[in-house]
Amino acid sequence: MQRYLLICAFAGLWLSACNQDSQPRAKRGNADSVGKDPGSQGDAHAKLDDSGGDVRLESLTLTAPKGWSRNKPQSSFIQAEYVLPRADGDSRDGRLTLSVAGGSIEDNIARWKGQFGKSPDKSHQEKIEVNGLAITLVDISGEFNDQAGPFAPGEKRAGYRMIGAIIPVGAQLHFVKAVGPGKTMEAHAEKINIFIRSTRK
């Protein structure tokens, strides 16, 4: 009787193993694809959308123009990101980002200026009002220390320009920051200005 029970148990285990082998296996990617998605660092400029339209930045909404490619942000600090297609003669695209952080307006402007070294070639700052919102505009040119994120290594890029806006809402500061080669930024300056002035609650 005991021998009979052992034979039955062995047969049951064998049938169970056969049944598992007959089940379809999950498709696996190769080692290079593990953990990646279309907008990861391996493909940081994968286009998500270029049709323009509204984008929400916590307490604010802005309207992006058609033709700007919206990408997955290169950094977790960035809430939305666009590529500004390069102008003839420039070797790189521009980059426009939207983010929210704390601190004072002047401290953040000082930080932006610091990305152009001790003495930017040009620096302009002004305040405007848009839809009841106080916006500080910044326009800086010179050699830019280009970083994908706050802790990423930097690369010096001569002839760059930044057009930025800081919009306080409550205790938070909302940032629009566009950076790129001079010709590219000049080509997009009007659209960047329109984008900033589309800001509303």
C-alpha positions as CSV (number, residue, x, y, z in Angstrom):
1,M,0.0,0.0,0.0
2,Q,2.8,2.4,0.9
3,R,4.6,1.6,-2.3
4,Y,1.4,2.3,-4.3
5,L,1.0,5.7,-2.6
6,L,4.6,6.7,-3.5
7,I,4.0,5.7,-7.1
8,C,0.9,7.8,-7.3
9,A,2.6,10.8,-5.7
10,F,5.5,10.6,-8.2
11,A,3.1,10.4,-11.1
12,G,1.2,13.5,-9.8
13,L,4.4,15.5,-9.6
14,W,5.5,14.4,-13.1
15,L,2.1,15.5,-14.6
16,S,2.3,18.8,-12.8
17,A,5.7,19.5,-14.3
18,C,4.5,18.6,-17.8
19,N,1.5,20.9,-17.4
20,Q,3.8,23.9,-16.4
21,D,6.1,23.3,-19.4
22,S,3.1,23.4,-21.7
23,Q,2.0,26.9,-20.5
24,P,3.1,29.8,-22.7
25,R,6.1,31.6,-21.3
26,A,6.3,35.4,-20.9
27,K,8.2,37.0,-23.7
28,R,11.5,38.4,-22.5
29,G,13.5,41.2,-24.0
30,N,17.3,41.1,-24.3
31,A,19.5,42.5,-21.5
32,D,19.7,45.9,-23.2
33,S,16.0,46.4,-23.1
34,V,15.4,45.7,-19.4
35,G,14.0,48.7,-17.6
36,K,14.0,50.9,-20.7
37,D,11.1,52.8,-22.2
38,P,10.8,55.0,-25.3
39,G,11.7,58.1,-23.3
40,S,14.5,56.8,-21.0
41,Q,18.0,58.1,-21.0
42,G,18.9,55.6,-23.7
43,D,16.5,57.5,-26.0
44,A,16.1,60.8,-24.2
45,H,14.6,62.6,-27.2
46,A,11.9,60.1,-28.1
47,K,9.0,62.3,-29.4
48,L,5.7,62.0,-27.5
49,D,3.8,64.8,-29.3
50,D,4.3,67.7,-31.6
51,S,0.8,68.9,-32.0
52,G,1.0,71.7,-29.4
53,G,-1.9,72.4,-27.0
54,D,-2.3,72.9,-23.3
55,V,0.2,71.6,-20.7
56,R,-0.5,71.7,-17.0
57,L,2.2,72.9,-14.6
58,E,0.6,72.2,-11.1
59,S,-1.3,75.5,-10.5
60,L,-0.9,76.9,-14.1
61,T,-1.7,76.0,-17.6
62,L,0.2,77.1,-20.7
63,T,-0.4,76.5,-24.4
64,A,2.4,75.1,-26.5
65,P,2.7,75.9,-30.2
66,K,2.5,73.3,-32.9
67,G,5.8,71.9,-34.0
68,W,7.5,71.7,-30.6
69,S,8.2,68.0,-29.9
70,R,7.1,67.2,-26.4
71,N,9.5,64.6,-24.9
72,K,9.7,62.5,-21.8
73,P,11.7,64.7,-19.3
74,Q,15.4,63.8,-18.9
75,S,15.1,64.5,-15.1
76,S,12.6,63.7,-12.4
77,F,12.7,67.4,-11.5
78,I,11.2,68.4,-14.8
79,Q,7.4,68.2,-15.3
80,A,7.3,68.7,-19.0
81,E,9.9,69.1,-21.7
82,Y,10.0,70.2,-25.4
83,V,12.6,70.2,-28.1
84,L,13.1,73.4,-30.0
85,P,14.3,72.3,-33.5
86,R,17.7,73.7,-34.4
87,A,18.2,76.6,-36.8
88,D,20.4,76.4,-39.9
89,G,24.0,76.7,-38.8
90,D,23.4,75.3,-35.3
91,S,24.5,71.7,-34.4
92,R,22.1,71.2,-31.5
93,D,18.4,71.6,-30.8
94,G,17.2,73.9,-28.0
95,R,15.4,72.5,-24.9
96,L,12.5,74.0,-23.1
97,T,11.5,72.7,-19.6
98,L,8.7,73.3,-17.1
99,S,9.3,72.8,-13.4
100,V,8.2,73.8,-9.9
101,A,10.4,74.5,-6.9
102,G,10.9,76.7,-3.9
103,G,13.3,79.5,-3.0
104,S,13.2,83.1,-3.9
105,I,13.0,84.6,-7.4
106,E,16.3,86.4,-7.0
107,D,18.1,83.3,-5.8
108,N,16.9,81.3,-8.7
109,I,17.9,84.0,-11.2
110,A,21.3,84.1,-9.6
111,R,21.5,80.3,-10.1
112,W,20.6,80.6,-13.8
113,K,23.2,83.3,-14.2
114,G,25.7,81.1,-12.5
115,Q,25.2,78.5,-15.3
116,F,26.8,81.0,-17.6
117,G,29.9,81.5,-15.4
118,K,30.9,84.5,-13.4
119,S,30.1,87.0,-16.2
120,P,27.5,86.3,-18.9
121,D,27.9,88.1,-22.2
122,K,24.4,89.6,-21.9
123,S,21.8,89.5,-19.1
124,H,18.4,91.2,-19.1
125,Q,15.5,90.9,-16.5
126,E,12.1,92.4,-16.4
127,K,8.7,91.9,-14.8
128,I,5.4,91.7,-16.6
129,E,1.8,90.8,-15.6
130,V,-0.2,88.2,-17.5
131,N,-3.7,87.2,-16.6
132,G,-3.2,88.5,-13.1
133,L,0.1,86.7,-12.6
134,A,3.4,88.4,-11.9
135,I,6.0,87.0,-14.2
136,T,9.7,87.7,-14.0
137,L,11.4,87.3,-17.4
138,V,15.1,86.5,-17.8
139,D,17.3,86.6,-21.0
140,I,20.9,85.5,-20.6
141,S,23.6,84.8,-23.2
142,G,27.2,83.4,-23.0
143,E,29.0,80.2,-22.4
144,F,26.5,77.8,-20.8
145,N,27.2,74.9,-18.5
146,D,24.8,72.4,-20.0
147,Q,23.4,69.7,-17.7
148,A,20.6,67.2,-18.3
149,G,19.7,67.4,-14.6
150,P,20.9,69.0,-11.3
151,F,23.3,66.2,-10.5
152,A,24.4,65.3,-14.1
153,P,27.9,66.2,-15.4
154,G,28.0,69.6,-17.2
155,E,29.4,70.5,-20.6
156,K,30.5,74.0,-21.6
157,R,28.7,75.3,-24.7
158,A,29.7,78.7,-26.2
159,G,27.2,81.0,-27.8
160,Y,24.2,79.8,-25.9
161,R,21.2,81.7,-24.8
162,M,18.5,81.2,-22.1
163,I,15.0,82.7,-22.1
164,G,13.3,82.0,-18.8
165,A,10.2,82.9,-16.8
166,I,9.6,82.6,-13.1
167,I,5.9,82.7,-12.0
168,P,5.1,82.5,-8.2
169,V,1.9,80.9,-7.1
170,G,1.5,80.8,-3.3
171,A,4.8,79.5,-1.8
172,Q,5.8,77.7,-5.1
173,L,7.7,79.1,-8.0
174,H,6.8,77.8,-11.5
175,F,9.6,77.9,-14.1
176,V,9.7,78.0,-17.9
177,K,13.3,77.6,-19.0
178,A,14.4,77.5,-22.7
179,V,18.1,77.0,-23.5
180,G,20.0,76.5,-26.8
181,P,22.4,77.8,-29.4
182,G,22.0,81.5,-30.2
183,K,20.5,81.1,-33.7
184,T,18.0,78.5,-32.6
185,M,16.9,80.5,-29.6
186,E,16.5,83.6,-31.8
187,A,14.3,81.5,-34.2
188,H,12.1,80.4,-31.4
189,A,12.1,83.6,-29.2
190,E,8.7,84.9,-30.4
191,K,7.0,81.5,-29.8
192,I,8.7,81.2,-26.4
193,N,7.4,84.6,-25.5
194,I,3.9,83.7,-26.7
195,F,4.1,80.4,-24.7
196,I,5.0,82.3,-21.5
197,R,2.3,84.8,-22.1
198,S,-0.3,82.0,-22.4
199,T,0.1,81.3,-18.7
200,R,-3.1,81.2,-16.7
201,K,-4.6,79.6,-13.7
